[in-house]
């Protein structure tokens, strides 16, 4: 199940509506989009309960499983996401 351009635009629009300042797509959606079974995103600018709310809204809107992780605080995982991911915002 590949992620479409329309789904990516929906993700960006929703993230911006929640105040996201950075959004990075990573994992199988970048490495092998045609075989991706879920969407992995890392986000800055949305924290606490709002991050979980945003994840639920995105998952409902795109009808695909979603993992949404914060980009802050920086750690080795975040650095890898920043290096290998595709920046959407």
One Martini backbone bead per residue (centre of mass of N, CA, C, O) as a GRO file, in nm:
protein
   89
    1UNK     BB    1   0.086   0.043   0.030
    2UNK     BB    2   0.086   0.345  -0.096
    3UNK     BB    3   0.169   0.675  -0.083
    4UNK     BB    4   0.018   0.962  -0.165
    5UNK     BB    5   0.008   1.287  -0.252
    6UNK     BB    6  -0.262   1.343  -0.115
    7UNK     BB    7  -0.178   1.234   0.163
    8UNK     BB    8   0.061   1.426   0.206
    9UNK     BB    9  -0.111   1.685   0.198
   10UNK     BB   10  -0.288   1.614   0.437
   11UNK     BB   11  -0.064   1.593   0.643
   12UNK     BB   12   0.044   1.881   0.617
   13UNK     BB   13  -0.218   2.032   0.684
   14UNK     BB   14  -0.263   1.914   0.966
   15UNK     BB   15   0.008   1.989   1.091
   16UNK     BB   16  -0.025   2.296   1.051
   17UNK     BB   17  -0.293   2.318   1.222
   18UNK     BB   18  -0.104   2.228   1.488
   19UNK     BB   19   0.196   2.379   1.448
   20UNK     BB   20   0.398   2.267   1.271
   21UNK     BB   21   0.756   2.309   1.182
   22UNK     BB   22   0.822   1.998   1.148
   23UNK     BB   23   0.833   1.730   0.887
   24UNK     BB   24   0.916   1.375   0.877
   25UNK     BB   25   0.971   1.127   0.654
   26UNK     BB   26   1.002   0.773   0.725
   27UNK     BB   27   1.107   0.478   0.624
   28UNK     BB   28   0.919   0.293   0.407
   29UNK     BB   29   0.801   0.553   0.265
   30UNK     BB   30   1.099   0.606   0.152
   31UNK     BB   31   1.250   0.334   0.083
   32UNK     BB   32   0.946   0.169   0.005
   33UNK     BB   33   0.655   0.284  -0.097
   34UNK     BB   34   0.508   0.034  -0.234
   35UNK     BB   35   0.545  -0.141   0.058
   36UNK     BB   36   0.400   0.029   0.246
   37UNK     BB   37   0.203  -0.010   0.565
   38UNK     BB   38   0.310   0.266   0.674
   39UNK     BB   39   0.354   0.573   0.864
   40UNK     BB   40   0.645   0.776   0.921
   41UNK     BB   41   0.674   1.037   1.172
   42UNK     BB   42   0.826   1.358   1.237
   43UNK     BB   43   0.782   1.618   1.496
   44UNK     BB   44   0.752   1.976   1.528
   45UNK     BB   45   0.546   2.190   1.750
   46UNK     BB   46   0.416   1.930   1.888
   47UNK     BB   47   0.270   1.858   2.206
   48UNK     BB   48   0.167   1.622   2.381
   49UNK     BB   49  -0.157   1.557   2.328
   50UNK     BB   50  -0.154   1.683   2.037
   51UNK     BB   51   0.015   1.460   1.904
   52UNK     BB   52  -0.201   1.236   1.935
   53UNK     BB   53  -0.426   1.383   1.790
   54UNK     BB   54  -0.281   1.413   1.521
   55UNK     BB   55  -0.239   1.114   1.466
   56UNK     BB   56  -0.541   1.041   1.455
   57UNK     BB   57  -0.621   1.233   1.225
   58UNK     BB   58  -0.432   1.122   1.011
   59UNK     BB   59  -0.515   0.825   1.013
   60UNK     BB   60  -0.809   0.882   0.931
   61UNK     BB   61  -0.751   1.045   0.662
   62UNK     BB   62  -0.553   0.807   0.521
   63UNK     BB   63  -0.605   0.505   0.597
   64UNK     BB   64  -0.338   0.453   0.785
   65UNK     BB   65  -0.093   0.358   0.951
   66UNK     BB   66   0.069   0.534   1.237
   67UNK     BB   67   0.379   0.705   1.317
   68UNK     BB   68   0.440   0.951   1.582
   69UNK     BB   69   0.724   1.156   1.645
   70UNK     BB   70   0.941   1.339   1.809
   71UNK     BB   71   1.218   1.577   1.756
   72UNK     BB   72   1.193   1.634   2.067
   73UNK     BB   73   1.461   1.553   2.168
   74UNK     BB   74   1.765   1.504   2.080
   75UNK     BB   75   1.892   1.208   1.912
   76UNK     BB   76   1.995   0.941   1.738
   77UNK     BB   77   1.727   0.892   1.600
   78UNK     BB   78   1.672   1.181   1.502
   79UNK     BB   79   1.930   1.204   1.332
   80UNK     BB   80   1.849   0.978   1.136
   81UNK     BB   81   1.588   1.104   1.034
   82UNK     BB   82   1.720   1.367   0.924
   83UNK     BB   83   1.908   1.216   0.717
   84UNK     BB   84   1.686   0.992   0.580
   85UNK     BB   85   1.460   1.173   0.542
   86UNK     BB   86   1.160   1.351   0.440
   87UNK     BB   87   1.082   1.671   0.403
   88UNK     BB   88   0.764   1.843   0.444
   89UNK     BB   89   0.842   2.103   0.665
   0.00000   0.00000   0.00000
